[in-house]
Amino acid sequence: MGDDTIGHLERLVAELDAHGLLARVVQTQSGRRFVRVINPNATSLSENVTCRPAAAADLPDWWYCWSWGERLHTADDPAGAATKVARVLAAVGE
């Protein structure tokens, strides 16, 4: 599971960078990994995005999730996920 998670997170980082956001994969001491995303034009606008396998067989295999656990976007489309994150972290006037 760990290798799939890191691959999905790294692809998301590349897409977020293309949107002009600062993003990096972070690993906690417990081993949990997530992407820390910051809007460089408004650093108070930030989010942590996780990636996890689907819990149900009828869902796509992997999902990006918001910090509170809600599914954000399927992990097979990191560009789509990055677009959603960029929209949420956009400062007024951006």
Backbone torsions as a table, in degrees:
resi	resn	phi	psi	omega
1	MET	NA	-39.3	-176.3
2	GLY	-58.7	-41.6	-178.4
3	ASP	-65.5	-41.8	177.1
4	ASP	-62.4	-43.0	-178.6
5	THR	-60.3	-49.5	-176.7
6	ILE	-64.8	-39.0	177.9
7	GLY	-61.6	-46.1	178.4
8	HIS	-62.9	-42.9	-179.0
9	LEU	-66.3	-39.8	178.9
10	GLU	-65.5	-37.7	176.6
11	ARG	-65.7	-37.6	177.2
12	LEU	-65.2	-41.8	178.3
13	VAL	-56.7	-45.8	-180.0
14	ALA	-59.7	-41.0	179.8
15	GLU	-70.6	-39.5	178.5
16	LEU	-65.1	-39.5	175.7
17	ASP	-58.4	-41.2	179.0
18	ALA	-63.3	-24.8	176.7
19	HIS	-86.8	2.0	179.0
20	GLY	83.7	13.3	178.7
21	LEU	-95.8	152.9	174.0
22	LEU	-88.2	126.1	-177.2
23	ALA	-146.8	144.0	175.4
24	ARG	-155.0	153.9	175.8
25	VAL	-82.1	132.1	178.5
26	VAL	-118.2	139.5	174.2
27	GLN	-121.2	125.2	179.5
28	THR	-77.2	168.4	177.2
29	GLN	-60.4	-29.0	179.4
30	SER	-79.0	-7.1	178.5
31	GLY	100.3	-8.0	179.7
32	ARG	-68.2	136.1	-179.9
33	ARG	-115.2	146.2	175.8
34	PHE	-157.4	167.2	175.2
35	VAL	-101.3	125.2	174.1
36	ARG	-93.3	121.3	-177.2
37	VAL	-119.1	133.7	179.5
38	ILE	-134.2	137.8	171.8
39	ASN	-81.7	114.4	-176.5
40	PRO	-67.3	-17.4	178.7
41	ASN	-88.4	-10.8	178.8
42	ALA	-156.2	81.8	-169.8
43	THR	-63.1	-14.4	175.5
44	SER	-74.7	-13.0	176.9
45	LEU	-91.6	105.5	-176.5
46	SER	-147.4	164.2	-179.7
47	GLU	-157.2	153.2	171.4
48	ASN	-111.4	126.5	-179.4
49	VAL	-114.8	128.9	177.2
50	THR	-104.1	173.4	174.8
51	CYS	-139.5	134.3	-179.3
52	ARG	-150.6	156.6	178.5
53	PRO	-70.0	153.5	178.7
54	ALA	-66.7	145.5	179.3
55	ALA	-86.8	-17.6	-176.5
56	ALA	-118.6	145.3	-176.8
57	ALA	-67.5	-23.5	-176.8
58	ASP	-88.7	5.8	178.7
59	LEU	-105.2	157.7	172.9
60	PRO	-54.5	157.6	-171.4
61	ASP	-59.3	-48.3	-174.5
62	TRP	-128.9	148.1	-179.2
63	TRP	-132.7	141.6	164.3
64	TYR	-82.7	142.6	-177.9
65	CYS	-132.4	145.4	174.4
66	TRP	-66.7	166.3	-176.9
67	SER	-60.5	-25.9	-178.9
68	TRP	-90.0	3.7	173.3
69	GLY	100.9	-12.6	179.3
70	GLU	-69.2	139.0	177.8
71	ARG	-63.6	134.9	-179.2
72	LEU	-99.1	-52.2	-174.4
73	HIS	-169.9	155.9	177.5
74	THR	-67.4	143.3	-176.3
75	ALA	-74.6	-11.5	177.1
76	ASP	-79.9	0.7	177.9
77	ASP	-134.1	70.6	-178.7
78	PRO	-62.5	-28.8	178.2
79	ALA	-64.9	-41.7	177.7
80	GLY	-65.1	-40.1	177.5
81	ALA	-64.7	-42.4	-179.8
82	ALA	-63.3	-37.7	178.1
83	THR	-61.8	-42.6	178.7
84	LYS	-64.8	-44.5	180.0
85	VAL	-63.5	-43.3	179.5
86	ALA	-60.8	-39.0	179.1
87	ARG	-64.9	-41.7	-179.0
88	VAL	-69.0	-37.2	-176.5
89	LEU	-91.6	5.0	-179.7
90	ALA	-68.8	135.0	175.1
91	ALA	-79.0	156.2	177.3
92	VAL	-57.3	130.3	179.2
93	GLY	91.5	-6.5	179.1
94	GLU	-80.2	NA	NA
